[in-house]
């Protein structure tokens, strides 16, 4: 994530699964993480908008749009 935010872009768009730290791993090859907690480290950015996945049967990922302050 450091590489993504090091570009200092005005906006960052992430397509990722939004989970809490207490949720179990569903797929053994995908490591779950509390993405919102990880984003708190990048204080130059704030969450502008979250777009939930419309087709949950196809993907569990959603968009997180962050704007640089």
Predicted model as a PDB file, atoms N, CA, C, CB and O in Angstrom, pLDDT in the B-factor column:
MODEL        1                                                                  
ATOM      1  N   UNK A   1       0.818  -1.177   0.000  1.00 90.00           N  
ATOM      2  CA  UNK A   1       0.000   0.000   0.000  1.00 90.00           C  
ATOM      3  C   UNK A   1       0.869   1.251   0.000  1.00 90.00           C  
ATOM      4  CB  UNK A   1      -0.934  -0.008   1.192  1.00 90.00           C  
ATOM      5  O   UNK A   1       0.467   2.288  -0.526  1.00 90.00           O  
ATOM      6  N   UNK A   2       2.053   1.156   0.585  1.00 93.00           N  
ATOM      7  CA  UNK A   2       2.936   2.325   0.581  1.00 93.00           C  
ATOM      8  C   UNK A   2       3.234   2.785  -0.841  1.00 93.00           C  
ATOM      9  CB  UNK A   2       4.245   2.009   1.313  1.00 93.00           C  
ATOM     10  O   UNK A   2       3.304   3.985  -1.107  1.00 93.00           O  
ATOM     11  N   UNK A   3       3.409   1.828  -1.758  1.00 93.00           N  
ATOM     12  CA  UNK A   3       3.690   2.188  -3.153  1.00 93.00           C  
ATOM     13  C   UNK A   3       2.525   2.953  -3.774  1.00 93.00           C  
ATOM     14  CB  UNK A   3       3.987   0.931  -3.980  1.00 93.00           C  
ATOM     15  O   UNK A   3       2.737   3.909  -4.519  1.00 93.00           O  
ATOM     16  N   UNK A   4       1.315   2.545  -3.476  1.00 93.00           N  
ATOM     17  CA  UNK A   4       0.130   3.207  -4.035  1.00 93.00           C  
ATOM     18  C   UNK A   4       0.062   4.651  -3.555  1.00 93.00           C  
ATOM     19  CB  UNK A   4      -1.163   2.449  -3.640  1.00 93.00           C  
ATOM     20  O   UNK A   4      -0.131   5.565  -4.357  1.00 93.00           O  
ATOM     21  N   UNK A   5       0.218   4.859  -2.258  1.00 94.00           N  
ATOM     22  CA  UNK A   5       0.064   6.195  -1.698  1.00 94.00           C  
ATOM     23  C   UNK A   5       1.294   7.076  -1.895  1.00 94.00           C  
ATOM     24  CB  UNK A   5      -0.248   6.093  -0.236  1.00 94.00           C  
ATOM     25  O   UNK A   5       1.201   8.294  -1.743  1.00 94.00           O  
ATOM     26  N   UNK A   6       2.436   6.496  -2.227  1.00 93.00           N  
ATOM     27  CA  UNK A   6       3.647   7.298  -2.439  1.00 93.00           C  
ATOM     28  C   UNK A   6       3.565   8.143  -3.709  1.00 93.00           C  
ATOM     29  CB  UNK A   6       4.867   6.390  -2.508  1.00 93.00           C  
ATOM     30  O   UNK A   6       4.349   9.078  -3.876  1.00 93.00           O  
ATOM     31  N   UNK A   7       2.638   7.831  -4.595  1.00 92.00           N  
ATOM     32  CA  UNK A   7       2.466   8.614  -5.832  1.00 92.00           C  
ATOM     33  C   UNK A   7       1.889   9.996  -5.559  1.00 92.00           C  
ATOM     34  CB  UNK A   7       1.560   7.867  -6.807  1.00 92.00           C  
ATOM     35  O   UNK A   7       1.988  10.886  -6.403  1.00 92.00           O  
ATOM     36  N   UNK A   8       1.290  10.183  -4.395  1.00 92.00           N  
ATOM     37  CA  UNK A   8       0.710  11.479  -4.002  1.00 92.00           C  
ATOM     38  C   UNK A   8      -0.371  11.960  -4.973  1.00 92.00           C  
ATOM     39  CB  UNK A   8       1.809  12.531  -3.907  1.00 92.00           C  
ATOM     40  O   UNK A   8      -0.510  13.161  -5.205  1.00 92.00           O  
ATOM     41  N   UNK A   9      -1.131  11.030  -5.534  1.00 95.00           N  
ATOM     42  CA  UNK A   9      -2.228  11.387  -6.436  1.00 95.00           C  
ATOM     43  C   UNK A   9      -3.346  12.053  -5.651  1.00 95.00           C  
ATOM     44  CB  UNK A   9      -2.759  10.140  -7.179  1.00 95.00           C  
ATOM     45  O   UNK A   9      -3.481  11.848  -4.445  1.00 95.00           O  
ATOM     46  N   UNK A  10      -4.148  12.853  -6.348  1.00 97.00           N  
ATOM     47  CA  UNK A  10      -5.281  13.513  -5.682  1.00 97.00           C  
ATOM     48  C   UNK A  10      -6.325  12.501  -5.227  1.00 97.00           C  
ATOM     49  CB  UNK A  10      -5.929  14.540  -6.619  1.00 97.00           C  
ATOM     50  O   UNK A  10      -6.968  12.686  -4.194  1.00 97.00           O  
ATOM     51  N   UNK A  11      -6.492  11.430  -6.002  1.00 97.00           N  
ATOM     52  CA  UNK A  11      -7.445  10.379  -5.662  1.00 97.00           C  
ATOM     53  C   UNK A  11      -6.767   9.023  -5.749  1.00 97.00           C  
ATOM     54  CB  UNK A  11      -8.674  10.430  -6.591  1.00 97.00           C  
ATOM     55  O   UNK A  11      -5.877   8.805  -6.571  1.00 97.00           O  
ATOM     56  N   UNK A  12      -7.204   8.117  -4.886  1.00 97.00           N  
ATOM     57  CA  UNK A  12      -6.784   6.720  -4.942  1.00 97.00           C  
ATOM     58  C   UNK A  12      -8.062   5.900  -4.911  1.00 97.00           C  
ATOM     59  CB  UNK A  12      -5.802   6.336  -3.749  1.00 97.00           C  
ATOM     60  O   UNK A  12      -8.930   6.127  -4.068  1.00 97.00           O  
ATOM     61  N   UNK A  13      -8.178   4.950  -5.827  1.00 97.00           N  
ATOM     62  CA  UNK A  13      -9.341   4.073  -5.864  1.00 97.00           C  
ATOM     63  C   UNK A  13      -8.857   2.654  -5.636  1.00 97.00           C  
ATOM     64  CB  UNK A  13     -10.116   4.197  -7.218  1.00 97.00           C  
ATOM     65  O   UNK A  13      -8.018   2.140  -6.376  1.00 97.00           O  
ATOM     66  N   UNK A  14      -9.391   2.036  -4.612  1.00 95.00           N  
ATOM     67  CA  UNK A  14      -9.045   0.655  -4.282  1.00 95.00           C  
ATOM     68  C   UNK A  14     -10.242  -0.240  -4.575  1.00 95.00           C  
ATOM     69  CB  UNK A  14      -8.609   0.527  -2.791  1.00 95.00           C  
ATOM     70  O   UNK A  14     -11.383   0.131  -4.298  1.00 95.00           O  
ATOM     71  N   UNK A  15      -9.986  -1.396  -5.125  1.00 94.00           N  
ATOM     72  CA  UNK A  15     -11.015  -2.407  -5.328  1.00 94.00           C  
ATOM     73  C   UNK A  15     -10.620  -3.565  -4.440  1.00 94.00           C  
ATOM     74  CB  UNK A  15     -11.154  -2.842  -6.851  1.00 94.00           C  
ATOM     75  O   UNK A  15      -9.711  -4.327  -4.770  1.00 94.00           O  
ATOM     76  N   UNK A  16     -11.295  -3.701  -3.319  1.00 91.00           N  
ATOM     77  CA  UNK A  16     -10.866  -4.643  -2.304  1.00 91.00           C  
ATOM     78  C   UNK A  16     -12.049  -5.111  -1.471  1.00 91.00           C  
ATOM     79  CB  UNK A  16      -9.803  -4.018  -1.411  1.00 91.00           C  
ATOM     80  O   UNK A  16     -13.118  -4.499  -1.488  1.00 91.00           O  
ATOM     81  N   UNK A  17     -11.851  -6.169  -0.767  1.00 86.00           N  
ATOM     82  CA  UNK A  17     -12.869  -6.672   0.151  1.00 86.00           C  
ATOM     83  C   UNK A  17     -12.771  -5.879   1.444  1.00 86.00           C  
ATOM     84  CB  UNK A  17     -12.696  -8.207   0.415  1.00 86.00           C  
ATOM     85  O   UNK A  17     -11.675  -5.678   1.969  1.00 86.00           O  
ATOM     86  N   UNK A  18     -13.901  -5.429   1.957  1.00 85.00           N  
ATOM     87  CA  UNK A  18     -13.948  -4.665   3.198  1.00 85.00           C  
ATOM     88  C   UNK A  18     -14.392  -5.607   4.308  1.00 85.00           C  
ATOM     89  CB  UNK A  18     -14.910  -3.430   3.079  1.00 85.00           C  
ATOM     90  O   UNK A  18     -15.545  -6.035   4.356  1.00 85.00           O  
ATOM     91  N   UNK A  19     -13.460  -5.921   5.196  1.00 77.00           N  
ATOM     92  CA  UNK A  19     -13.755  -6.847   6.296  1.00 77.00           C  
ATOM     93  C   UNK A  19     -13.235  -6.273   7.596  1.00 77.00           C  
ATOM     94  CB  UNK A  19     -13.133  -8.241   6.035  1.00 77.00           C  
ATOM     95  O   UNK A  19     -12.435  -5.337   7.609  1.00 77.00           O  
ATOM     96  N   UNK A  20     -13.696  -6.842   8.675  1.00 68.00           N  
ATOM     97  CA  UNK A  20     -13.182  -6.494   9.992  1.00 68.00           C  
ATOM     98  C   UNK A  20     -12.052  -7.423  10.368  1.00 68.00           C  
ATOM     99  CB  UNK A  20     -14.290  -6.549  11.043  1.00 68.00           C  
ATOM    100  O   UNK A  20     -11.856  -8.456   9.728  1.00 68.00           O  
ATOM    101  N   UNK A  21     -11.314  -7.072  11.386  1.00 62.00           N  
ATOM    102  CA  UNK A  21     -10.159  -7.885  11.791  1.00 62.00           C  
ATOM    103  C   UNK A  21     -10.570  -9.205  12.429  1.00 62.00           C  
ATOM    104  CB  UNK A  21      -9.291  -7.106  12.758  1.00 62.00           C  
ATOM    105  O   UNK A  21      -9.755 -10.122  12.536  1.00 62.00           O  
ATOM    106  N   UNK A  22     -11.820  -9.309  12.851  1.00 64.00           N  
ATOM    107  CA  UNK A  22     -12.272 -10.520  13.536  1.00 64.00           C  
ATOM    108  C   UNK A  22     -12.943 -11.528  12.605  1.00 64.00           C  
ATOM    109  CB  UNK A  22     -13.225 -10.150  14.637  1.00 64.00           C  
ATOM    110  O   UNK A  22     -13.403 -12.572  13.068  1.00 64.00           O  
ATOM    111  N   UNK A  23     -13.010 -11.242  11.312  1.00 61.00           N  
ATOM    112  CA  UNK A  23     -13.651 -12.148  10.371  1.00 61.00           C  
ATOM    113  C   UNK A  23     -12.690 -13.249   9.953  1.00 61.00           C  
ATOM    114  CB  UNK A  23     -14.152 -11.385   9.144  1.00 61.00           C  
ATOM    115  O   UNK A  23     -11.511 -12.990   9.712  1.00 61.00           O  
ATOM    116  N   UNK A  24     -13.189 -14.475   9.866  1.00 63.00           N  
ATOM    117  CA  UNK A  24     -12.306 -15.590   9.481  1.00 63.00           C  
ATOM    118  C   UNK A  24     -11.980 -15.537   7.988  1.00 63.00           C  
ATOM    119  CB  UNK A  24     -12.963 -16.945   9.830  1.00 63.00           C  
ATOM    120  O   UNK A  24     -12.729 -14.971   7.192  1.00 63.00           O  
ATOM    121  N   UNK A  25     -10.842 -16.141   7.628  1.00 60.00           N  
ATOM    122  CA  UNK A  25     -10.465 -16.257   6.216  1.00 60.00           C  
ATOM    123  C   UNK A  25     -11.417 -17.247   5.556  1.00 60.00           C  
ATOM    124  CB  UNK A  25      -8.967 -16.715   6.052  1.00 60.00           C  
ATOM    125  O   UNK A  25     -11.583 -18.369   6.034  1.00 60.00           O  
ATOM    126  N   UNK A  26     -12.041 -16.828   4.455  1.00 67.00           N  
ATOM    127  CA  UNK A  26     -12.995 -17.685   3.747  1.00 67.00           C  
ATOM    128  C   UNK A  26     -12.278 -18.552   2.722  1.00 67.00           C  
ATOM    129  CB  UNK A  26     -14.078 -16.837   3.059  1.00 67.00           C  
ATOM    130  O   UNK A  26     -12.571 -19.739   2.577  1.00 67.00           O  
ATOM    131  N   UNK A  27     -11.336 -17.941   2.017  1.00 67.00           N  
ATOM    132  CA  UNK A  27     -10.563 -18.650   0.995  1.00 67.00           C  
ATOM    133  C   UNK A  27      -9.127 -18.746   1.488  1.00 67.00           C  
ATOM    134  CB  UNK A  27     -10.639 -17.923  -0.401  1.00 67.00           C  
ATOM    135  O   UNK A  27      -8.530 -17.723   1.826  1.00 67.00           O  
ATOM    136  N   UNK A  28      -8.553 -19.952   1.538  1.00 70.00           N  
ATOM    137  CA  UNK A  28      -7.210 -20.113   2.102  1.00 70.00           C  
ATOM    138  C   UNK A  28      -6.119 -19.317   1.390  1.00 70.00           C  
ATOM    139  CB  UNK A  28      -6.842 -21.550   2.084  1.00 70.00           C  
ATOM    140  O   UNK A  28      -5.106 -18.985   2.005  1.00 70.00           O  
ATOM    141  N   UNK A  29      -6.301 -19.007   0.118  1.00 71.00           N  
ATOM    142  CA  UNK A  29      -5.274 -18.295  -0.638  1.00 71.00           C  
ATOM    143  C   UNK A  29      -5.412 -16.776  -0.551  1.00 71.00           C  
ATOM    144  CB  UNK A  29      -5.322 -18.719  -2.081  1.00 71.00           C  
ATOM    145  O   UNK A  29      -4.569 -16.052  -1.081  1.00 71.00           O  
ATOM    146  N   UNK A  30      -6.460 -16.283   0.110  1.00 69.00           N  
ATOM    147  CA  UNK A  30      -6.670 -14.845   0.260  1.00 69.00           C  
ATOM    148  C   UNK A  30      -6.592 -14.485   1.730  1.00 69.00           C  
ATOM    149  CB  UNK A  30      -8.031 -14.410  -0.341  1.00 69.00           C  
ATOM    150  O   UNK A  30      -7.361 -14.998   2.544  1.00 69.00           O  
ATOM    151  N   UNK A  31      -5.672 -13.611   2.068  1.00 69.00           N  
ATOM    152  CA  UNK A  31      -5.504 -13.174   3.456  1.00 69.00           C  
ATOM    153  C   UNK A  31      -6.429 -11.990   3.731  1.00 69.00           C  
ATOM    154  CB  UNK A  31      -4.020 -12.791   3.745  1.00 69.00           C  
ATOM    155  O   UNK A  31      -6.317 -10.941   3.097  1.00 69.00           O  
ATOM    156  N   UNK A  32      -7.332 -12.172   4.673  1.00 71.00           N  
ATOM    157  CA  UNK A  32      -8.252 -11.101   5.045  1.00 71.00           C  
ATOM    158  C   UNK A  32      -7.528 -10.097   5.928  1.00 71.00           C  
ATOM    159  CB  UNK A  32      -9.500 -11.666   5.768  1.00 71.00           C  
ATOM    160  O   UNK A  32      -6.646 -10.464   6.704  1.00 71.00           O  
ATOM    161  N   UNK A  33      -7.907  -8.820   5.809  1.00 79.00           N  
ATOM    162  CA  UNK A  33      -7.345  -7.790   6.672  1.00 79.00           C  
ATOM    163  C   UNK A  33      -8.375  -6.686   6.826  1.00 79.00           C  
ATOM    164  CB  UNK A  33      -6.007  -7.233   6.100  1.00 79.00           C  
ATOM    165  O   UNK A  33      -9.244  -6.506   5.973  1.00 79.00           O  
ATOM    166  N   UNK A  34      -8.270  -5.968   7.897  1.00 87.00           N  
ATOM    167  CA  UNK A  34      -9.164  -4.844   8.153  1.00 87.00           C  
ATOM    168  C   UNK A  34      -8.623  -3.658   7.357  1.00 87.00           C  
ATOM    169  CB  UNK A  34      -9.267  -4.513   9.701  1.00 87.00           C  
ATOM    170  O   UNK A  34      -7.803  -2.890   7.859  1.00 87.00           O  
ATOM    171  N   UNK A  35      -9.084  -3.514   6.121  1.00 91.00           N  
ATOM    172  CA  UNK A  35      -8.536  -2.503   5.212  1.00 91.00           C  
ATOM    173  C   UNK A  35      -8.720  -1.090   5.750  1.00 91.00           C  
ATOM    174  CB  UNK A  35      -9.190  -2.619   3.844  1.00 91.00           C  
ATOM    175  O   UNK A  35      -7.846  -0.241   5.576  1.00 91.00           O  
ATOM    176  N   UNK A  36      -9.849  -0.834   6.400  1.00 91.00           N  
ATOM    177  CA  UNK A  36     -10.104   0.509   6.940  1.00 91.00           C  
ATOM    178  C   UNK A  36      -9.062   0.857   7.994  1.00 91.00           C  
ATOM    179  CB  UNK A  36     -11.528   0.599   7.544  1.00 91.00           C  
ATOM    180  O   UNK A  36      -8.586   1.991   8.042  1.00 91.00           O  
ATOM    181  N   UNK A  37      -8.706  -0.095   8.828  1.00 91.00           N  
ATOM    182  CA  UNK A  37      -7.672   0.137   9.842  1.00 91.00           C  
ATOM    183  C   UNK A  37      -6.325   0.420   9.169  1.00 91.00           C  
ATOM    184  CB  UNK A  37      -7.556  -1.087  10.793  1.00 91.00           C  
ATOM    185  O   UNK A  37      -5.586   1.294   9.621  1.00 91.00           O  
ATOM    186  N   UNK A  38      -6.002  -0.295   8.110  1.00 91.00           N  
ATOM    187  CA  UNK A  38      -4.746  -0.062   7.396  1.00 91.00           C  
ATOM    188  C   UNK A  38      -4.722   1.325   6.751  1.00 91.00           C  
ATOM    189  CB  UNK A  38      -4.535  -1.141   6.329  1.00 91.00           C  
ATOM    190  O   UNK A  38      -3.672   1.966   6.698  1.00 91.00           O  
ATOM    191  N   UNK A  39      -5.862   1.784   6.265  1.00 94.00           N  
ATOM    192  CA  UNK A  39      -5.923   3.089   5.603  1.00 94.00           C  
ATOM    193  C   UNK A  39      -5.718   4.242   6.576  1.00 94.00           C  
ATOM    194  CB  UNK A  39      -7.253   3.252   4.898  1.00 94.00           C  
ATOM    195  O   UNK A  39      -5.325   5.332   6.160  1.00 94.00           O  
ATOM    196  N   UNK A  40      -5.973   4.028   7.848  1.00 94.00           N  
ATOM    197  CA  UNK A  40      -5.774   5.082   8.857  1.00 94.00           C  
ATOM    198  C   UNK A  40      -4.319   5.546   8.925  1.00 94.00           C  
ATOM    199  CB  UNK A  40      -6.216   4.581  10.233  1.00 94.00           C  
ATOM    200  O   UNK A  40      -4.049   6.650   9.398  1.00 94.00           O  
ATOM    201  N   UNK A  41      -3.393   4.733   8.468  1.00 95.00           N  
ATOM    202  CA  UNK A  41      -1.970   5.099   8.483  1.00 95.00           C  
ATOM    203  C   UNK A  41      -1.656   6.194   7.469  1.00 95.00           C  
ATOM    204  CB  UNK A  41      -1.105   3.872   8.198  1.00 95.00           C  
ATOM    205  O   UNK A  41      -0.634   6.871   7.585  1.00 95.00           O  
ATOM    206  N   UNK A  42      -2.524   6.374   6.481  1.00 96.00           N  
ATOM    207  CA  UNK A  42      -2.288   7.359   5.418  1.00 96.00           C  
ATOM    208  C   UNK A  42      -3.130   8.599   5.719  1.00 96.00           C  
ATOM    209  CB  UNK A  42      -2.641   6.767   3.998  1.00 96.00           C  
ATOM    210  O   UNK A  42      -4.216   8.788   5.171  1.00 96.00           O  
ATOM    211  N   UNK A  43      -2.607   9.417   6.587  1.00 95.00           N  
ATOM    212  CA  UNK A  43      -3.361  10.557   7.119  1.00 95.00           C  
ATOM    213  C   UNK A  43      -3.572  11.665   6.099  1.00 95.00           C  
ATOM    214  CB  UNK A  43      -2.654  11.118   8.320  1.00 95.00           C  
ATOM    215  O   UNK A  43      -4.393  12.555   6.324  1.00 95.00           O  
ATOM    216  N   UNK A  44      -2.850  11.634   4.984  1.00 96.00           N  
ATOM    217  CA  UNK A  44      -3.047  12.635   3.934  1.00 96.00           C  
ATOM    218  C   UNK A  44      -4.311  12.356   3.117  1.00 96.00           C  
ATOM    219  CB  UNK A  44      -1.829  12.675   3.009  1.00 96.00           C  
ATOM    220  O   UNK A  44      -4.717  13.183   2.301  1.00 96.00           O  
ATOM    221  N   UNK A  45      -4.923  11.211   3.332  1.00 97.00           N  
ATOM    222  CA  UNK A  45      -6.098  10.805   2.566  1.00 97.00           C  
ATOM    223  C   UNK A  45      -7.276  10.539   3.489  1.00 97.00           C  
ATOM    224  CB  UNK A  45      -5.791   9.561   1.730  1.00 97.00           C  
ATOM    225  O   UNK A  45      -7.128  10.125   4.639  1.00 97.00           O  
ATOM    226  N   UNK A  46      -8.459  10.797   2.927  1.00 97.00           N  
ATOM    227  CA  UNK A  46      -9.684  10.460   3.659  1.00 97.00           C  
ATOM    228  C   UNK A  46     -10.602   9.707   2.703  1.00 97.00           C  
ATOM    229  CB  UNK A  46     -10.393  11.748   4.234  1.00 97.00           C  
ATOM    230  O   UNK A  46     -10.530   9.886   1.487  1.00 97.00           O  
ATOM    231  N   UNK A  47     -11.459   8.867   3.261  1.00 96.00           N  
ATOM    232  CA  UNK A  47     -12.396   8.120   2.433  1.00 96.00           C  
ATOM    233  C   UNK A  47     -13.479   9.072   1.947  1.00 96.00           C  
ATOM    234  CB  UNK A  47     -13.013   6.923   3.216  1.00 96.00           C  
ATOM    235  O   UNK A  47     -14.230   9.639   2.740  1.00 96.00           O  
ATOM    236  N   UNK A  48     -13.546   9.234   0.650  1.00 97.00           N  
ATOM    237  CA  UNK A  48     -14.538  10.093   0.017  1.00 97.00           C  
ATOM    238  C   UNK A  48     -15.849   9.342  -0.176  1.00 97.00           C  
ATOM    239  CB  UNK A  48     -14.020  10.615  -1.328  1.00 97.00           C  
ATOM    240  O   UNK A  48     -16.938   9.880   0.029  1.00 97.00           O  
ATOM    241  N   UNK A  49     -15.708   8.079  -0.577  1.00 97.00           N  
ATOM    242  CA  UNK A  49     -16.905   7.304  -0.894  1.00 97.00           C  
ATOM    243  C   UNK A  49     -16.568   5.824  -0.938  1.00 97.00           C  
ATOM    244  CB  UNK A  49     -17.513   7.757  -2.236  1.00 97.00           C  
ATOM    245  O   UNK A  49     -15.454   5.439  -1.294  1.00 97.00           O  
ATOM    246  N   UNK A  50     -17.533   5.004  -0.574  1.00 96.00           N  
ATOM    247  CA  UNK A  50     -17.427   3.560  -0.724  1.00 96.00           C  
ATOM    248  C   UNK A  50     -18.570   3.100  -1.622  1.00 96.00           C  
ATOM    249  CB  UNK A  50     -17.464   2.834   0.665  1.00 96.00           C  
ATOM    250  O   UNK A  50     -19.726   3.451  -1.387  1.00 96.00           O  
ATOM    251  N   UNK A  51     -18.255   2.325  -2.634  1.00 96.00           N  
ATOM    252  CA  UNK A  51     -19.273   1.797  -3.537  1.00 96.00           C  
ATOM    253  C   UNK A  51     -19.322   0.283  -3.338  1.00 96.00           C  
ATOM    254  CB  UNK A  51     -18.967   2.171  -5.040  1.00 96.00           C  
ATOM    255  O   UNK A  51     -18.387  -0.441  -3.681  1.00 96.00           O  
ATOM    256  N   UNK A  52     -20.424  -0.163  -2.781  1.00 92.00           N  
ATOM    257  CA  UNK A  52     -20.596  -1.593  -2.512  1.00 92.00           C  
ATOM    258  C   UNK A  52     -20.760  -2.370  -3.819  1.00 92.00           C  
ATOM    259  CB  UNK A  52     -21.815  -1.830  -1.593  1.00 92.00           C  
ATOM    260  O   UNK A  52     -21.298  -1.857  -4.801  1.00 92.00           O  
ATOM    261  N   UNK A  53     -20.295  -3.592  -3.809  1.00 89.00           N  
ATOM    262  CA  UNK A  53     -20.420  -4.489  -4.953  1.00 89.00           C  
ATOM    263  C   UNK A  53     -21.904  -4.766  -5.223  1.00 89.00           C  
ATOM    264  CB  UNK A  53     -19.645  -5.818  -4.701  1.00 89.00           C  
ATOM    265  O   UNK A  53     -22.631  -5.186  -4.322  1.00 89.00           O  
ATOM    266  N   UNK A  54     -22.348  -4.535  -6.449  1.00 90.00           N  
ATOM    267  CA  UNK A  54     -23.742  -4.808  -6.820  1.00 90.00           C  
ATOM    268  C   UNK A  54     -23.977  -6.296  -7.057  1.00 90.00           C  
ATOM    269  CB  UNK A  54     -24.123  -4.016  -8.073  1.00 90.00           C  
ATOM    270  O   UNK A  54     -25.068  -6.811  -6.812  1.00 90.00           O  
ATOM    271  N   UNK A  55     -22.952  -6.970  -7.533  1.00 89.00           N  
ATOM    272  CA  UNK A  55     -23.082  -8.372  -7.931  1.00 89.00           C  
ATOM    273  C   UNK A  55     -22.305  -9.259  -6.953  1.00 89.00           C  
ATOM    274  CB  UNK A  55     -22.572  -8.584  -9.388  1.00 89.00           C  
ATOM    275  O   UNK A  55     -21.252  -9.802  -7.289  1.00 89.00           O  
ATOM    276  N   UNK A  56     -22.840  -9.393  -5.751  1.00 84.00           N  
ATOM    277  CA  UNK A  56     -22.128 -10.114  -4.694  1.00 84.00           C  
ATOM    278  C   UNK A  56     -21.901 -11.583  -5.022  1.00 84.00           C  
ATOM    279  CB  UNK A  56     -22.889 -10.004  -3.401  1.00 84.00           C  
ATOM    280  O   UNK A  56     -21.018 -12.214  -4.440  1.00 84.00           O  
ATOM    281  N   UNK A  57     -22.673 -12.132  -5.935  1.00 86.00           N  
ATOM    282  CA  UNK A  57     -22.459 -13.530  -6.331  1.00 86.00           C  
ATOM    283  C   UNK A  57     -21.232 -13.679  -7.242  1.00 86.00           C  
ATOM    284  CB  UNK A  57     -23.709 -14.072  -7.045  1.00 86.00           C  
ATOM    285  O   UNK A  57     -20.737 -14.788  -7.441  1.00 86.00           O  
ATOM    286  N   UNK A  58     -20.744 -12.559  -7.795  1.00 88.00           N  
ATOM    287  CA  UNK A  58     -19.560 -12.584  -8.654  1.00 88.00           C  
ATOM    288  C   UNK A  58     -18.281 -12.178  -7.930  1.00 88.00           C  
ATOM    289  CB  UNK A  58     -19.771 -11.679  -9.833  1.00 88.00           C  
ATOM    290  O   UNK A  58     -17.198 -12.672  -8.245  1.00 88.00           O  
ATOM    291  N   UNK A  59     -18.412 -11.267  -6.951  1.00 85.00           N  
ATOM    292  CA  UNK A  59     -17.231 -10.770  -6.245  1.00 85.00           C  
ATOM    293  C   UNK A  59     -17.638 -10.216  -4.883  1.00 85.00           C  
ATOM    294  CB  UNK A  59     -16.508  -9.684  -7.079  1.00 85.00           C  
ATOM    295  O   UNK A  59     -18.736  -9.684  -4.721  1.00 85.00           O  
ATOM    296  N   UNK A  60     -16.763 -10.343  -3.931  1.00 83.00           N  
ATOM    297  CA  UNK A  60     -17.022  -9.783  -2.601  1.00 83.00           C  
ATOM    298  C   UNK A  60     -16.290  -8.452  -2.404  1.00 83.00           C  
ATOM    299  CB  UNK A  60     -16.598 -10.781  -1.513  1.00 83.00           C  
ATOM    300  O   UNK A  60     -16.320  -7.881  -1.314  1.00 83.00           O  
ATOM    301  N   UNK A  61     -15.635  -7.961  -3.458  1.00 89.00           N  
ATOM    302  CA  UNK A  61     -14.878  -6.715  -3.355  1.00 89.00           C  
ATOM    303  C   UNK A  61     -15.763  -5.508  -3.648  1.00 89.00           C  
ATOM    304  CB  UNK A  61     -13.685  -6.736  -4.314  1.00 89.00           C  
ATOM    305  O   UNK A  61     -16.749  -5.604  -4.379  1.00 89.00           O  
ATOM    306  N   UNK A  62     -15.394  -4.383  -3.069  1.00 93.00           N  
ATOM    307  CA  UNK A  62     -16.077  -3.108  -3.282  1.00 93.00           C  
ATOM    308  C   UNK A  62     -15.028  -2.058  -3.610  1.00 93.00           C  
ATOM    309  CB  UNK A  62     -16.919  -2.692  -2.028  1.00 93.00           C  
ATOM    310  O   UNK A  62     -13.830  -2.299  -3.460  1.00 93.00           O  
ATOM    311  N   UNK A  63     -15.481  -0.892  -4.058  1.00 96.00           N  
ATOM    312  CA  UNK A  63     -14.572   0.222  -4.334  1.00 96.00           C  
ATOM    313  C   UNK A  63     -14.494   1.147  -3.123  1.00 96.00           C  
ATOM    314  CB  UNK A  63     -15.033   1.008  -5.585  1.00 96.00           C  
ATOM    315  O   UNK A  63     -15.505   1.453  -2.492  1.00 96.00           O  
ATOM    316  N   UNK A  64     -13.287   1.581  -2.814  1.00 97.00           N  
ATOM    317  CA  UNK A  64     -13.067   2.621  -1.801  1.00 97.00           C  
ATOM    318  C   UNK A  64     -12.366   3.757  -2.526  1.00 97.00           C  
ATOM    319  CB  UNK A  64     -12.210   2.091  -0.555  1.00 97.00           C  
ATOM    320  O   UNK A  64     -11.284   3.577  -3.085  1.00 97.00           O  
ATOM    321  N   UNK A  65     -12.988   4.925  -2.515  1.00 98.00           N  
ATOM    322  CA  UNK A  65     -12.413   6.099  -3.176  1.00 98.00           C  
ATOM    323  C   UNK A  65     -11.877   7.023  -2.090  1.00 98.00           C  
ATOM    324  CB  UNK A  65     -13.475   6.836  -4.083  1.00 98.00           C  
ATOM    325  O   UNK A  65     -12.619   7.455  -1.208  1.00 98.00           O  
ATOM    326  N   UNK A  66     -10.577   7.323  -2.164  1.00 97.00           N  
ATOM    327  CA  UNK A  66      -9.932   8.191  -1.184  1.00 97.00           C  
ATOM    328  C   UNK A  66      -9.483   9.474  -1.858  1.00 97.00           C  
ATOM    329  CB  UNK A  66      -8.734   7.480  -0.519  1.00 97.00           C  
ATOM    330  O   UNK A  66      -9.033   9.460  -3.004  1.00 97.00           O  
ATOM    331  N   UNK A  67      -9.605  10.565  -1.155  1.00 98.00           N  
ATOM    332  CA  UNK A  67      -9.173  11.859  -1.668  1.00 98.00           C  
ATOM    333  C   UNK A  67      -8.069  12.413  -0.772  1.00 98.00           C  
ATOM    334  CB  UNK A  67     -10.367  12.850  -1.750  1.00 98.00           C  
ATOM    335  O   UNK A  67      -8.129  12.331   0.455  1.00 98.00           O  
ATOM    336  N   UNK A  68      -7.060  12.979  -1.429  1.00 96.00           N  
ATOM    337  CA  UNK A  68      -5.964  13.581  -0.669  1.00 96.00           C  
ATOM    338  C   UNK A  68      -6.440  14.888  -0.050  1.00 96.00           C  
ATOM    339  CB  UNK A  68      -4.723  13.822  -1.572  1.00 96.00           C  
ATOM    340  O   UNK A  68      -7.104  15.686  -0.712  1.00 96.00           O  
ATOM    341  N   UNK A  69      -6.106  15.105   1.197  1.00 92.00           N  
ATOM    342  CA  UNK A  69      -6.526  16.318   1.914  1.00 92.00           C  
ATOM    343  C   UNK A  69      -5.696  17.508   1.520  1.00 92.00           C  
ATOM    344  CB  UNK A  69      -6.437  16.114   3.412  1.00 92.00           C  
ATOM    345  O   UNK A  69      -5.915  18.608   2.027  1.00 92.00           O  
TER     346      UNK A  69                                                      
ENDMDL                                                                          
END                                                                             
